[in-house]
């Protein structure tokens, strides 16, 4: 199905300044390099400005500064990337599921499913679960006992919610995600690991998004909690008892160890690891592959590790890093020797 809007309609929706023909048809979105004569593109990153002059796009979402150097049709906005994000939903081809329960689904007698919800093929909804209005649950997903999914939630195929998982409104969970699995809790007795029952749950706020194959373990005693507006990318590991504050975002392959508390409005880049039982305050940005080994108490950007360099240079640097402790001891010894042979400054007073 082809979706079509006029450039004028899109300008009105965004509150944008229109430069060009208001009746020009727009049938899709594309990058500057790939856009055709009926597609809208955008420029949000300076490194792509080189593609603007040769783009075949019908029009481009531009900031006022970039629009001055572009002679083609444009929608001029304060934030082109945000404008693109809003318009992307108009051209989204994701199928909309019809309300109802597929005949192959298995729904416990005491579970509640709102009539407006859509329950896909081979879904299992266990005892005491509650599915609110407008929820979509994709094929082969499992909703465990007493779990709750709030209004407008969307679960892709093959999502697993264990028992006692509470999800807020308008939550999106991609395929393969597992919420409420048992946390990694064991007590060692004479070299033998004794399992600790994980009797907490998982609680998600409103407007949360969970990426594919991401896992959020249930709490050992209290719930693992994910705040409102949190965005988690694919293949993230959230361990038991972790708390994540509102509007924090994490990129792929982040690993958060147990009982770590992360504040609001943080950005955690890909591959970051955090040890357990630490606290990260609000408004922290952690760059990719950083290992966070202690609490962060001041807002700001944090990094660890070394940047990429040619392998031969890296080997030399790594060798020098291994020598740092010995070098530090030698420097301290030299400082002591220097202090021992350096005469004290003369001290005199006027007669």
C-alpha positions as a Markdown table, in Angstrom:
| # | Residue | x | y | z |
|---|---|---|---|---|
| 1 | Unk | 0.0 | 0.0 | 0.0 |
| 2 | Unk | 1.4 | 3.4 | -1.1 |
| 3 | Unk | 1.1 | 6.2 | 1.4 |
| 4 | Unk | 1.0 | 9.7 | -0.1 |
| 5 | Unk | 1.1 | 13.2 | 1.3 |
| 6 | Unk | 1.7 | 16.6 | -0.3 |
| 7 | Unk | 4.6 | 18.7 | 0.8 |
| 8 | Unk | 2.2 | 21.3 | 2.1 |
| 9 | Unk | 0.5 | 18.7 | 4.3 |
| 10 | Unk | 3.8 | 17.7 | 5.8 |
| 11 | Unk | 4.8 | 21.3 | 6.3 |
| 12 | Unk | 1.5 | 22.0 | 8.2 |
| 13 | Unk | 2.0 | 18.9 | 10.3 |
| 14 | Unk | 5.5 | 20.0 | 11.4 |
| 15 | Unk | 4.8 | 23.7 | 11.5 |
| 16 | Unk | 7.7 | 24.0 | 9.0 |
| 17 | Unk | 8.5 | 26.8 | 6.6 |
| 18 | Unk | 7.7 | 25.5 | 3.2 |
| 19 | Unk | 9.9 | 26.4 | 0.3 |
| 20 | Unk | 8.7 | 24.9 | -2.9 |
| 21 | Unk | 5.4 | 23.5 | -4.4 |
| 22 | Unk | 2.8 | 22.8 | -1.8 |
| 23 | Unk | 1.1 | 20.2 | -4.0 |
| 24 | Unk | 4.2 | 18.1 | -4.7 |
| 25 | Unk | 3.5 | 14.5 | -3.8 |
| 26 | Unk | 5.7 | 12.7 | -1.2 |
| 27 | Unk | 5.4 | 9.0 | -1.1 |
| 28 | Unk | 8.3 | 8.0 | 1.2 |
| 29 | Unk | 11.4 | 8.9 | 3.1 |
| 30 | Unk | 15.0 | 8.2 | 2.2 |
| 31 | Unk | 18.6 | 9.2 | 2.7 |
| 32 | Unk | 20.1 | 12.1 | 0.7 |
| 33 | Unk | 22.1 | 9.5 | -1.3 |
| 34 | Unk | 19.2 | 7.2 | -2.1 |
| 35 | Unk | 16.1 | 9.5 | -2.3 |
| 36 | Unk | 14.1 | 9.6 | -5.5 |
| 37 | Unk | 11.9 | 12.4 | -6.9 |
| 38 | Unk | 8.9 | 11.5 | -4.8 |
| 39 | Unk | 10.7 | 11.1 | -1.5 |
| 40 | Unk | 11.6 | 13.4 | 1.4 |
| 41 | Unk | 15.1 | 13.4 | 2.9 |
| 42 | Unk | 16.8 | 15.2 | 5.8 |
| 43 | Unk | 20.1 | 16.6 | 6.8 |
| 44 | Unk | 20.9 | 16.3 | 10.4 |
| 45 | Unk | 24.6 | 15.5 | 10.5 |
| 46 | Unk | 27.2 | 17.8 | 9.0 |
| 47 | Unk | 29.2 | 14.9 | 7.6 |
| 48 | Unk | 26.4 | 14.2 | 5.1 |
| 49 | Unk | 26.2 | 17.8 | 3.8 |
| 50 | Unk | 28.4 | 16.8 | 0.9 |
| 51 | Unk | 25.5 | 14.7 | -0.5 |
| 52 | Unk | 23.0 | 17.6 | -0.4 |
| 53 | Unk | 23.8 | 19.2 | -3.8 |
| 54 | Unk | 23.5 | 16.0 | -5.8 |
| 55 | Unk | 20.5 | 14.6 | -4.0 |
| 56 | Unk | 17.4 | 13.7 | -6.2 |
| 57 | Unk | 15.0 | 14.1 | -3.2 |
| 58 | Unk | 11.7 | 15.9 | -3.9 |
| 59 | Unk | 12.5 | 18.0 | -0.8 |
| 60 | Unk | 14.8 | 18.0 | 2.2 |
| 61 | Unk | 14.2 | 18.7 | 5.9 |
| 62 | Unk | 16.8 | 21.4 | 6.6 |
| 63 | Unk | 17.7 | 23.8 | 9.4 |
| 64 | Unk | 17.6 | 27.5 | 8.6 |
| 65 | Unk | 21.4 | 27.6 | 8.3 |
| 66 | Unk | 21.6 | 24.7 | 5.8 |
| 67 | Unk | 18.7 | 26.0 | 3.8 |
| 68 | Unk | 20.6 | 29.1 | 2.9 |
| 69 | Unk | 23.0 | 27.0 | 0.7 |
| 70 | Unk | 20.4 | 24.8 | -0.9 |
| 71 | Unk | 18.4 | 25.9 | -3.9 |
| 72 | Unk | 15.9 | 23.0 | -4.0 |
| 73 | Unk | 12.5 | 22.5 | -2.3 |
| 74 | Unk | 12.8 | 22.2 | 1.5 |
| 75 | Unk | 10.9 | 22.1 | 4.7 |
| 76 | Unk | 12.8 | 24.4 | 7.1 |
| 77 | Unk | 12.6 | 23.3 | 10.7 |
| 78 | Unk | 14.5 | 23.9 | 14.0 |
| 79 | Unk | 15.5 | 20.2 | 14.3 |
| 80 | Unk | 15.6 | 18.2 | 11.1 |
| 81 | Unk | 16.2 | 14.9 | 12.8 |
| 82 | Unk | 13.3 | 15.4 | 15.2 |
| 83 | Unk | 11.1 | 16.3 | 12.3 |
| 84 | Unk | 12.2 | 13.2 | 10.4 |
| 85 | Unk | 11.4 | 11.1 | 13.5 |
| 86 | Unk | 7.8 | 12.5 | 13.6 |
| 87 | Unk | 7.2 | 12.0 | 9.9 |
| 88 | Unk | 8.6 | 8.4 | 9.9 |
| 89 | Unk | 5.4 | 7.2 | 11.6 |
| 90 | Unk | 3.3 | 8.4 | 8.6 |
| 91 | Unk | 5.2 | 6.1 | 6.3 |
| 92 | Unk | 5.7 | 3.1 | 8.6 |
| 93 | Unk | 4.5 | -0.1 | 6.9 |
| 94 | Unk | 4.4 | -2.2 | 10.0 |
| 95 | Unk | 1.2 | -4.3 | 9.9 |
| 96 | Unk | -1.6 | -3.3 | 12.3 |
| 97 | Unk | -3.1 | -6.4 | 14.0 |
| 98 | Unk | -6.8 | -6.8 | 14.2 |
| 99 | Unk | -8.4 | -7.1 | 17.7 |
| 100 | Unk | -9.2 | -10.6 | 18.8 |
| 101 | Unk | -7.6 | -13.9 | 20.0 |
| 102 | Unk | -6.1 | -16.2 | 17.4 |
| 103 | Unk | -7.7 | -19.7 | 17.7 |
| 104 | Unk | -4.4 | -21.3 | 18.4 |
| 105 | Unk | -3.6 | -19.1 | 21.4 |
| 106 | Unk | -3.9 | -20.6 | 24.9 |
| 107 | Unk | -5.4 | -18.2 | 27.4 |
| 108 | Unk | -6.0 | -19.2 | 31.0 |
| 109 | Unk | -9.6 | -19.1 | 32.2 |
| 110 | Unk | -8.8 | -16.5 | 34.9 |
| 111 | Unk | -6.6 | -14.3 | 32.7 |
| 112 | Unk | -8.2 | -11.0 | 31.5 |
| 113 | Unk | -7.8 | -9.9 | 27.9 |
| 114 | Unk | -9.5 | -6.7 | 26.8 |
| 115 | Unk | -11.7 | -7.2 | 23.8 |
| 116 | Unk | -9.6 | -4.6 | 21.8 |
| 117 | Unk | -6.4 | -6.5 | 22.3 |
| 118 | Unk | -4.8 | -8.6 | 19.6 |
| 119 | Unk | -3.4 | -12.0 | 20.6 |
| 120 | Unk | -1.4 | -13.7 | 17.9 |
| 121 | Unk | -1.0 | -17.3 | 16.9 |
| 122 | Unk | 0.3 | -19.8 | 19.5 |
| 123 | Unk | 0.5 | -17.1 | 22.2 |
| 124 | Unk | 0.3 | -18.4 | 25.8 |
| 125 | Unk | -1.3 | -16.3 | 28.5 |
| 126 | Unk | -1.0 | -17.8 | 31.9 |
| 127 | Unk | -3.2 | -17.7 | 35.0 |
| 128 | Unk | -4.0 | -14.2 | 36.4 |
| 129 | Unk | -2.4 | -12.3 | 33.6 |
| 130 | Unk | -4.0 | -9.0 | 32.6 |
| 131 | Unk | -3.9 | -7.6 | 29.1 |
| 132 | Unk | -5.2 | -4.0 | 28.7 |
| 133 | Unk | -6.9 | -2.2 | 25.9 |
| 134 | Unk | -5.1 | -1.9 | 22.6 |
| 135 | Unk | -2.3 | -4.3 | 23.4 |
| 136 | Unk | -0.8 | -6.4 | 20.6 |
| 137 | Unk | 1.0 | -9.6 | 21.4 |
| 138 | Unk | 2.9 | -11.3 | 18.5 |
| 139 | Unk | 2.9 | -15.0 | 17.6 |
| 140 | Unk | 4.5 | -17.5 | 20.0 |
| 141 | Unk | 4.9 | -15.0 | 22.8 |
| 142 | Unk | 4.4 | -16.0 | 26.5 |
| 143 | Unk | 2.9 | -13.9 | 29.2 |
| 144 | Unk | 3.5 | -15.5 | 32.6 |
| 145 | Unk | 1.3 | -15.8 | 35.6 |
| 146 | Unk | 0.0 | -12.6 | 37.1 |
| 147 | Unk | 1.9 | -10.4 | 34.6 |
| 148 | Unk | 0.3 | -7.2 | 33.5 |
| 149 | Unk | 0.6 | -5.3 | 30.2 |
| 150 | Unk | -0.7 | -1.8 | 30.1 |
| 151 | Unk | -2.7 | 0.0 | 27.5 |
| 152 | Unk | -1.3 | 0.2 | 24.0 |
| 153 | Unk | 1.6 | -2.2 | 24.6 |
| 154 | Unk | 3.2 | -3.9 | 21.6 |
| 155 | Unk | 5.0 | -7.2 | 21.8 |
| 156 | Unk | 6.7 | -8.6 | 18.7 |
| 157 | Unk | 6.7 | -12.4 | 18.1 |
| 158 | Unk | 8.5 | -14.6 | 20.5 |
| 159 | Unk | 8.7 | -12.3 | 23.5 |
| 160 | Unk | 8.8 | -14.0 | 26.9 |
| 161 | Unk | 7.5 | -12.5 | 30.1 |
| 162 | Unk | 7.9 | -14.6 | 33.2 |
| 163 | Unk | 5.5 | -14.4 | 36.1 |
| 164 | Unk | 4.9 | -11.2 | 38.0 |
| 165 | Unk | 6.2 | -8.8 | 35.3 |
| 166 | Unk | 4.3 | -5.4 | 35.3 |
| 167 | Unk | 4.5 | -3.3 | 32.2 |
| 168 | Unk | 3.2 | 0.2 | 31.9 |
| 169 | Unk | 1.4 | 1.9 | 29.0 |
| 170 | Unk | 2.6 | 2.1 | 25.4 |
| 171 | Unk | 5.6 | -0.2 | 25.9 |
| 172 | Unk | 7.3 | -1.8 | 22.9 |
| 173 | Unk | 9.2 | -5.1 | 23.2 |
| 174 | Unk | 11.1 | -6.6 | 20.3 |
| 175 | Unk | 11.5 | -10.3 | 19.4 |
| 176 | Unk | 13.5 | -12.5 | 21.6 |
| 177 | Unk | 13.4 | -10.3 | 24.7 |
| 178 | Unk | 13.1 | -12.0 | 28.0 |
| 179 | Unk | 11.8 | -10.2 | 31.1 |
| 180 | Unk | 11.7 | -11.7 | 34.5 |
| 181 | Unk | 14.2 | -14.5 | 34.1 |
| 182 | Unk | 15.9 | -15.6 | 37.3 |
| 183 | Unk | 18.7 | -13.5 | 38.4 |
| 184 | Unk | 22.2 | -14.9 | 38.8 |
| 185 | Unk | 22.1 | -15.5 | 42.6 |
| 186 | Unk | 24.1 | -18.2 | 44.4 |
| 187 | Unk | 25.6 | -18.6 | 47.8 |
| 188 | Unk | 28.9 | -20.6 | 48.0 |
| 189 | Unk | 29.2 | -23.2 | 50.8 |
| 190 | Unk | 32.4 | -25.2 | 50.9 |
| 191 | Unk | 33.0 | -24.8 | 47.2 |
| 192 | Unk | 29.4 | -25.7 | 46.2 |
| 193 | Unk | 27.0 | -23.1 | 44.8 |
| 194 | Unk | 23.6 | -23.0 | 46.5 |
| 195 | Unk | 20.9 | -21.4 | 44.4 |
| 196 | Unk | 19.0 | -18.3 | 45.8 |
| 197 | Unk | 15.3 | -18.1 | 44.9 |
| 198 | Unk | 14.6 | -14.9 | 43.0 |
| 199 | Unk | 11.3 | -13.9 | 44.5 |
| 200 | Unk | 11.0 | -10.3 | 43.2 |
| 201 | Unk | 9.6 | -9.3 | 39.9 |
| 202 | Unk | 10.2 | -6.8 | 37.0 |
| 203 | Unk | 8.4 | -3.4 | 36.7 |
| 204 | Unk | 8.5 | -1.2 | 33.6 |
| 205 | Unk | 7.2 | 2.3 | 33.4 |
| 206 | Unk | 5.3 | 3.9 | 30.5 |
| 207 | Unk | 6.7 | 4.5 | 27.0 |
| 208 | Unk | 9.6 | 2.1 | 27.5 |
| 209 | Unk | 11.2 | 0.3 | 24.5 |
| 210 | Unk | 13.1 | -3.0 | 24.8 |
| 211 | Unk | 15.3 | -4.2 | 21.9 |
| 212 | Unk | 15.6 | -7.7 | 20.4 |
| 213 | Unk | 17.2 | -10.4 | 22.6 |
| 214 | Unk | 17.6 | -8.0 | 25.6 |
| 215 | Unk | 17.1 | -9.6 | 29.0 |
| 216 | Unk | 15.9 | -8.1 | 32.2 |
| 217 | Unk | 16.2 | -10.4 | 35.3 |
| 218 | Unk | 13.7 | -10.4 | 38.1 |
| 219 | Unk | 14.8 | -9.0 | 41.5 |
| 220 | Unk | 16.0 | -11.3 | 44.3 |
| 221 | Unk | 13.7 | -9.7 | 46.8 |
| 222 | Unk | 12.3 | -6.3 | 45.4 |
| 223 | Unk | 11.6 | -5.7 | 41.8 |
| 224 | Unk | 14.1 | -4.8 | 39.1 |
| 225 | Unk | 12.7 | -1.4 | 37.9 |
| 226 | Unk | 12.9 | 0.4 | 34.6 |
| 227 | Unk | 11.6 | 4.0 | 34.6 |
| 228 | Unk | 9.3 | 5.8 | 32.3 |
| 229 | Unk | 10.6 | 6.6 | 28.8 |
| 230 | Unk | 13.7 | 4.3 | 29.1 |
| 231 | Unk | 15.0 | 3.1 | 25.7 |
| 232 | Unk | 17.1 | -0.2 | 25.6 |
| 233 | Unk | 18.8 | -1.4 | 22.4 |
| 234 | Unk | 19.3 | -5.0 | 21.3 |
| 235 | Unk | 21.2 | -7.6 | 23.3 |
| 236 | Unk | 21.4 | -5.7 | 26.6 |
| 237 | Unk | 21.7 | -7.5 | 29.9 |
| 238 | Unk | 20.0 | -5.9 | 33.0 |
| 239 | Unk | 20.8 | -8.0 | 36.1 |
| 240 | Unk | 18.6 | -8.5 | 39.1 |
| 241 | Unk | 17.7 | -5.6 | 41.4 |
| 242 | Unk | 18.9 | -3.0 | 38.9 |
| 243 | Unk | 17.1 | 0.4 | 38.9 |
| 244 | Unk | 17.1 | 2.5 | 35.8 |
| 245 | Unk | 15.8 | 6.1 | 36.0 |
| 246 | Unk | 13.4 | 7.8 | 33.6 |
| 247 | Unk | 14.4 | 8.6 | 30.0 |
| 248 | Unk | 17.8 | 6.9 | 30.2 |
| 249 | Unk | 18.9 | 5.3 | 26.9 |
| 250 | Unk | 21.4 | 2.4 | 26.4 |
| 251 | Unk | 22.9 | 1.2 | 23.1 |
| 252 | Unk | 23.5 | -2.4 | 22.2 |
| 253 | Unk | 25.5 | -5.0 | 24.2 |
| 254 | Unk | 25.5 | -3.0 | 27.5 |
| 255 | Unk | 25.8 | -5.1 | 30.6 |
| 256 | Unk | 24.6 | -3.9 | 34.0 |
| 257 | Unk | 25.5 | -6.0 | 37.0 |
| 258 | Unk | 23.2 | -6.6 | 39.9 |
| 259 | Unk | 21.8 | -3.9 | 42.3 |
| 260 | Unk | 23.3 | -1.1 | 40.2 |
| 261 | Unk | 21.2 | 2.1 | 40.3 |
| 262 | Unk | 21.3 | 4.4 | 37.2 |
| 263 | Unk | 19.8 | 7.8 | 37.3 |
| 264 | Unk | 17.6 | 9.8 | 35.0 |
| 265 | Unk | 18.4 | 11.1 | 31.5 |
| 266 | Unk | 21.6 | 9.1 | 31.2 |
| 267 | Unk | 23.1 | 7.9 | 27.9 |
| 268 | Unk | 25.0 | 4.6 | 28.0 |
| 269 | Unk | 26.9 | 3.9 | 24.7 |
| 270 | Unk | 27.4 | 0.4 | 23.2 |
| 271 | Unk | 29.4 | -2.2 | 25.0 |
| 272 | Unk | 29.6 | -0.5 | 28.3 |
| 273 | Unk | 29.9 | -2.7 | 31.4 |
| 274 | Unk | 29.0 | -1.7 | 34.9 |
| 275 | Unk | 29.9 | -3.6 | 38.1 |
| 276 | Unk | 27.3 | -4.3 | 40.7 |
| 277 | Unk | 26.2 | -2.3 | 43.7 |
| 278 | Unk | 27.2 | 1.1 | 42.4 |
| 279 | Unk | 25.2 | 4.3 | 41.7 |
| 280 | Unk | 25.3 | 6.5 | 38.6 |
| 281 | Unk | 23.7 | 9.9 | 39.1 |
| 282 | Unk | 21.4 | 11.8 | 36.7 |
| 283 | Unk | 22.6 | 13.2 | 33.4 |
| 284 | Unk | 25.7 | 11.0 | 32.8 |
| 285 | Unk | 27.0 | 10.1 | 29.4 |
| 286 | Unk | 29.2 | 7.0 | 29.3 |
| 287 | Unk | 31.1 | 6.4 | 26.0 |
| 288 | Unk | 31.4 | 3.1 | 24.2 |
| 289 | Unk | 33.2 | 0.1 | 25.7 |
| 290 | Unk | 33.8 | 1.9 | 29.0 |
| 291 | Unk | 34.1 | -0.3 | 32.1 |
| 292 | Unk | 32.4 | 1.5 | 35.1 |
| 293 | Unk | 34.0 | 0.1 | 38.3 |
| 294 | Unk | 32.8 | 2.7 | 40.8 |
| 295 | Unk | 29.9 | 5.0 | 41.5 |
| 296 | Unk | 29.5 | 8.2 | 39.4 |
| 297 | Unk | 28.4 | 11.1 | 41.6 |
| 298 | Unk | 28.8 | 14.1 | 39.2 |
| 299 | Unk | 27.0 | 14.6 | 35.9 |
| 300 | Unk | 29.1 | 14.6 | 32.7 |
| 301 | Unk | 30.8 | 12.4 | 30.2 |
| 302 | Unk | 33.0 | 9.4 | 31.3 |
| 303 | Unk | 35.3 | 7.1 | 29.3 |
| 304 | Unk | 37.8 | 4.3 | 29.9 |
| 305 | Unk | 40.1 | 2.1 | 27.8 |
| 306 | Unk | 42.2 | 3.2 | 24.8 |
| 307 | Unk | 41.1 | 4.4 | 21.4 |
| 308 | Unk | 41.8 | 2.4 | 18.3 |
| 309 | Unk | 45.2 | 2.7 | 16.7 |
| 310 | Unk | 47.3 | 0.6 | 14.2 |
| 311 | Unk | 48.1 | -2.8 | 15.8 |
| 312 | Unk | 51.9 | -2.3 | 15.9 |
| 313 | Unk | 51.5 | 1.0 | 17.8 |
| 314 | Unk | 48.9 | -0.6 | 20.1 |
| 315 | Unk | 51.3 | -3.4 | 21.0 |
| 316 | Unk | 54.0 | -0.9 | 21.9 |
| 317 | Unk | 51.5 | 1.1 | 24.0 |
| 318 | Unk | 50.3 | -2.1 | 25.8 |
| 319 | Unk | 53.9 | -3.0 | 26.6 |
| 320 | Unk | 54.4 | 0.5 | 28.1 |
| 321 | Unk | 51.2 | 0.2 | 30.1 |
| 322 | Unk | 52.5 | -3.0 | 31.7 |
| 323 | Unk | 55.6 | -1.2 | 32.7 |
| 324 | Unk | 53.8 | 1.8 | 34.4 |
| 325 | Unk | 53.8 | 0.4 | 37.9 |
| 326 | Unk | 57.6 | -0.3 | 37.8 |
| 327 | Unk | 58.2 | 3.1 | 36.3 |
| 328 | Unk | 56.1 | 4.8 | 39.1 |
| 329 | Unk | 58.2 | 3.0 | 41.8 |
| 330 | Unk | 61.4 | 4.2 | 40.1 |
| 331 | Unk | 60.2 | 7.7 | 39.9 |
| 332 | Unk | 59.3 | 7.7 | 43.6 |
| 333 | Unk | 62.8 | 6.4 | 44.4 |
| 334 | Unk | 64.4 | 9.0 | 42.3 |
| 335 | Unk | 62.4 | 11.7 | 44.0 |
| 336 | Unk | 63.5 | 10.5 | 47.4 |
| 337 | Unk | 67.1 | 10.5 | 46.4 |
| 338 | Unk | 66.8 | 14.0 | 44.9 |
| 339 | Unk | 65.3 | 15.3 | 48.1 |
| 340 | Unk | 68.1 | 13.7 | 50.2 |
| 341 | Unk | 70.9 | 15.5 | 48.2 |
| 342 | Unk | 69.1 | 18.8 | 47.6 |
| 343 | Unk | 70.1 | 21.5 | 50.2 |
| 344 | Unk | 67.4 | 23.2 | 52.1 |
| 345 | Unk | 66.9 | 26.9 | 51.1 |
| 346 | Unk | 68.7 | 29.4 | 53.3 |
| 347 | Unk | 66.6 | 31.0 | 56.0 |
| 348 | Unk | 67.8 | 34.4 | 57.2 |
| 349 | Unk | 66.4 | 37.3 | 59.1 |
| 350 | Unk | 67.2 | 41.0 | 59.0 |
| 351 | Unk | 69.3 | 42.2 | 61.9 |
